[in-house]
Amino acid sequence: MQPDIRMISPSAQYALGTDRVLRNTYTMLGLTMIPTVIGALIGTNTNFSFMASHPLLFTLGMFAAMMGLIFGVQANRNSGLGVALLLGFTFVAGFFLGPILQVALQLQNGGELVGLSAGGTGAIFLTLAGIATVTRKNFGFLGKFLFVGLILLVLASLVNIFFHVPVATLTISAVAILLFSLYILYDVSQIVHGGETNYVMATLGLYLDIYNIFINLLNILMMLSGQRRR
């Protein structure tokens, strides 16, 4: 027999609500990996010659496409269309992994580096999400700092497209890993403390954290330990 919800205290109802959002978010996050992998497989076998000739235009086009889907998800977050758009977004995001995966797989140890990046990203997520969930500490104070850091990171990345300075690229990737790792703490904390009550948007936020950590971790590993084929 199910207990009458009116017999449950407000604090218990609040805890049940946040736990439900967290559970649904983690379930949806797992599902997003399927279209991501499919998109990545297609992207790995796609010719991105336009990117090599026009890196800035490609980057801006990719950014515009992904932002358009993000706004679509946000506008439909309370409907089934929002879920469909979220899965579509993760497919497109996986497809845009194609260029970096192509570069990685041309290396002698490329497959190993991709595996290490995926495993490292998973370890970072599980550790930080676990900390935010178990301790239930409120990391909301990080919000403004992270937003400013994100703006600076985007600007630095755009500038580095023109200069291609290896040290700058390495530094940007390291900062990005730190920034999006802190975003995991912040985003999970928002769910735990009721700041984010929509599991579609919560999933989108955590997916972007994981996505960016993976890309930048793979970039660092390729720069530091990539072995070119003889």
VEXDREN-2710 file (C-alpha; in Angstrom, 1 decimal):
% VEXDREN-2710
k/r/px/py/pz
1/MET/0.0/0.0/0.0
2/GLN/1.4/3.4/-1.0
3/PRO/1.6/6.0/1.7
4/ASP/-0.6/9.1/1.4
5/ILE/1.7/11.9/0.2
6/ARG/-0.1/14.2/2.7
7/MET/1.4/12.1/5.5
8/ILE/4.9/12.9/4.3
9/SER/6.6/15.9/5.8
10/PRO/7.5/18.8/3.4
11/SER/11.2/18.1/3.9
12/ALA/10.7/14.4/2.9
13/GLN/8.7/15.4/-0.1
14/TYR/11.5/17.8/-1.2
15/ALA/14.1/15.0/-0.8
16/LEU/11.9/12.6/-2.8
17/GLY/11.6/15.2/-5.6
18/THR/15.3/16.0/-5.9
19/ASP/16.1/12.3/-5.8
20/ARG/13.7/11.6/-8.6
21/VAL/15.2/14.4/-10.7
22/LEU/18.7/13.1/-10.0
23/ARG/17.7/9.5/-10.9
24/ASN/16.0/10.5/-14.1
25/THR/19.0/12.7/-15.0
26/TYR/21.5/9.9/-14.6
27/THR/19.2/7.5/-16.6
28/MET/18.9/10.0/-19.5
29/LEU/22.6/10.7/-19.3
30/GLY/23.3/7.1/-19.9
31/LEU/20.9/7.0/-22.9
32/THR/22.6/10.0/-24.5
33/MET/25.8/8.0/-24.9
34/ILE/24.1/5.8/-27.5
35/PRO/23.5/8.6/-30.1
36/THR/26.8/10.1/-29.2
37/VAL/28.7/6.9/-30.1
38/ILE/26.6/6.5/-33.3
39/GLY/27.4/10.1/-34.3
40/ALA/31.1/9.7/-33.5
41/LEU/31.3/6.6/-35.7
42/ILE/29.8/8.4/-38.6
43/GLY/31.9/11.5/-38.0
44/THR/35.1/9.4/-37.8
45/ASN/34.3/8.2/-41.4
46/THR/33.4/11.7/-42.8
47/ASN/35.6/13.9/-44.9
48/PHE/36.2/17.1/-43.0
49/SER/38.3/18.8/-45.6
50/PHE/36.3/22.0/-45.3
51/MET/37.4/22.2/-41.7
52/ALA/41.1/22.1/-42.7
53/SER/40.6/24.9/-45.2
54/HIS/38.3/27.1/-43.1
55/PRO/38.8/26.2/-39.4
56/LEU/37.2/29.4/-38.1
57/LEU/34.1/29.0/-40.3
58/PHE/33.8/25.4/-39.4
59/THR/34.1/26.2/-35.7
60/LEU/31.5/29.0/-35.9
61/GLY/29.1/26.7/-37.9
62/MET/29.5/23.9/-35.4
63/PHE/28.9/26.3/-32.6
64/ALA/25.8/27.7/-34.3
65/ALA/24.3/24.3/-35.0
66/MET/24.9/23.1/-31.4
67/MET/23.5/26.3/-29.9
68/GLY/20.4/26.1/-32.1
69/LEU/19.7/22.6/-30.8
70/ILE/20.4/23.7/-27.2
71/PHE/17.9/26.5/-27.5
72/GLY/15.4/23.9/-29.0
73/VAL/15.9/21.6/-26.0
74/GLN/15.5/24.5/-23.6
75/ALA/12.3/25.7/-25.3
76/ASN/10.7/22.2/-25.2
77/ARG/12.2/20.9/-21.9
78/ASN/8.8/20.0/-20.5
79/SER/7.7/17.8/-23.4
80/GLY/8.7/14.7/-25.2
81/LEU/10.0/16.8/-28.1
82/GLY/12.6/18.2/-25.6
83/VAL/13.9/14.6/-25.0
84/ALA/14.0/13.9/-28.8
85/LEU/15.9/17.2/-29.4
86/LEU/18.3/16.3/-26.6
87/LEU/19.1/12.9/-28.1
88/GLY/19.4/14.7/-31.5
89/PHE/21.8/17.1/-30.0
90/THR/24.0/14.4/-28.6
91/PHE/24.1/12.7/-32.0
92/VAL/25.3/16.0/-33.6
93/ALA/27.8/16.4/-30.8
94/GLY/29.1/12.9/-31.4
95/PHE/29.4/13.6/-35.1
96/PHE/31.5/16.7/-34.4
97/LEU/33.9/14.5/-32.5
98/GLY/34.9/13.2/-35.9
99/PRO/37.8/15.5/-36.6
100/ILE/39.6/15.0/-33.3
101/LEU/39.0/11.2/-33.4
102/GLN/40.4/11.1/-36.9
103/VAL/43.5/12.8/-35.8
104/ALA/43.8/10.5/-32.7
105/LEU/43.3/7.3/-34.6
106/GLN/46.0/8.2/-37.1
107/LEU/48.5/7.9/-34.2
108/GLN/50.1/4.6/-33.5
109/ASN/48.6/4.5/-29.9
110/GLY/45.5/6.5/-30.9
111/GLY/42.9/3.8/-29.8
112/GLU/44.6/3.6/-26.5
113/LEU/44.5/7.4/-26.0
114/VAL/40.8/7.5/-26.9
115/GLY/40.1/4.7/-24.4
116/LEU/42.2/6.5/-21.7
117/SER/40.3/9.8/-22.3
118/ALA/36.9/8.0/-22.1
119/GLY/38.0/6.2/-18.9
120/GLY/39.5/9.3/-17.4
121/THR/36.4/11.3/-18.1
122/GLY/34.2/8.7/-16.6
123/ALA/36.4/8.6/-13.5
124/ILE/36.3/12.4/-13.1
125/PHE/32.5/12.4/-13.5
126/LEU/31.8/9.5/-11.1
127/THR/34.1/11.0/-8.4
128/LEU/32.8/14.6/-8.6
129/ALA/29.2/13.6/-9.0
130/GLY/29.6/11.3/-6.1
131/ILE/31.0/14.0/-3.9
132/ALA/28.2/16.4/-4.7
133/THR/25.5/13.7/-4.2
134/VAL/26.8/12.1/-1.0
135/THR/28.1/15.2/0.8
136/ARG/25.1/17.3/-0.4
137/LYS/27.3/20.3/0.0
138/ASN/25.9/23.4/-1.9
139/PHE/28.4/24.4/-4.6
140/GLY/26.1/27.1/-5.9
141/PHE/28.7/29.7/-5.0
142/LEU/30.8/28.6/-7.9
143/GLY/28.2/29.8/-10.5
144/LYS/29.4/33.3/-11.2
145/PHE/33.1/32.3/-11.2
146/LEU/32.4/29.4/-13.6
147/PHE/30.4/31.6/-16.0
148/VAL/33.2/34.2/-16.2
149/GLY/35.8/31.4/-16.6
150/LEU/33.7/29.9/-19.4
151/ILE/33.5/33.3/-21.3
152/LEU/37.3/33.7/-21.0
153/LEU/37.9/30.1/-22.1
154/VAL/35.8/30.6/-25.2
155/LEU/37.6/33.8/-26.1
156/ALA/41.0/32.3/-25.6
157/SER/40.1/29.3/-27.7
158/LEU/38.9/31.5/-30.6
159/VAL/42.1/33.6/-30.5
160/ASN/44.2/30.4/-30.5
161/ILE/42.6/29.2/-33.7
162/PHE/44.6/31.9/-35.5
163/PHE/47.9/31.4/-33.7
164/HIS/48.1/27.7/-33.0
165/VAL/50.5/28.1/-30.1
166/PRO/51.1/24.5/-28.7
167/VAL/51.7/25.8/-25.1
168/ALA/48.6/27.9/-25.3
169/THR/46.6/24.9/-26.6
170/LEU/47.8/22.7/-23.8
171/THR/47.1/25.4/-21.2
172/ILE/43.6/26.0/-22.6
173/SER/42.8/22.3/-22.5
174/ALA/44.1/22.0/-18.9
175/VAL/42.0/24.9/-17.8
176/ALA/38.9/23.5/-19.6
177/ILE/39.2/20.2/-17.8
178/LEU/39.4/22.0/-14.5
179/LEU/36.5/24.4/-15.4
180/PHE/34.1/21.6/-16.5
181/SER/35.1/19.4/-13.6
182/LEU/34.0/22.2/-11.3
183/TYR/30.8/22.5/-13.4
184/ILE/30.0/18.9/-12.6
185/LEU/30.1/19.7/-8.9
186/TYR/27.9/22.8/-9.6
187/ASP/25.4/21.1/-11.8
188/VAL/24.9/18.1/-9.6
189/SER/24.6/20.4/-6.6
190/GLN/21.9/22.4/-8.4
191/ILE/19.9/19.2/-8.7
192/VAL/20.4/18.0/-5.2
193/HIS/19.4/21.4/-3.7
194/GLY/16.5/22.0/-6.0
195/GLY/18.1/24.7/-8.2
196/GLU/17.4/22.5/-11.3
197/THR/14.1/20.6/-11.3
198/ASN/13.9/19.6/-14.9
199/TYR/15.8/16.4/-15.7
200/VAL/16.1/17.2/-19.4
201/MET/18.0/20.5/-18.7
202/ALA/20.0/18.8/-15.9
203/THR/21.1/16.1/-18.4
204/LEU/22.1/18.6/-21.0
205/GLY/24.3/20.5/-18.5
206/LEU/26.1/17.4/-17.3
207/TYR/26.4/16.0/-20.9
208/LEU/28.2/19.2/-21.9
209/ASP/30.5/18.9/-18.9
210/ILE/31.5/15.3/-19.8
211/TYR/31.8/16.2/-23.5
212/ASN/34.2/19.0/-23.0
213/ILE/36.3/17.1/-20.5
214/PHE/36.7/14.2/-22.9
215/ILE/37.7/16.4/-25.8
216/ASN/40.3/18.4/-23.8
217/LEU/41.7/15.3/-22.0
218/LEU/42.1/13.6/-25.4
219/ASN/43.8/16.7/-26.8
220/ILE/46.3/16.8/-23.9
221/LEU/47.1/13.1/-24.2
222/MET/47.7/13.4/-27.9
223/MET/50.0/16.3/-27.4
224/LEU/52.0/14.7/-24.6
225/SER/52.1/11.1/-25.5
226/GLY/50.8/10.6/-29.1
227/GLN/53.0/8.3/-31.2
228/ARG/53.1/9.0/-34.9
229/ARG/53.0/6.0/-37.2
230/ARG/56.3/5.2/-38.9
END
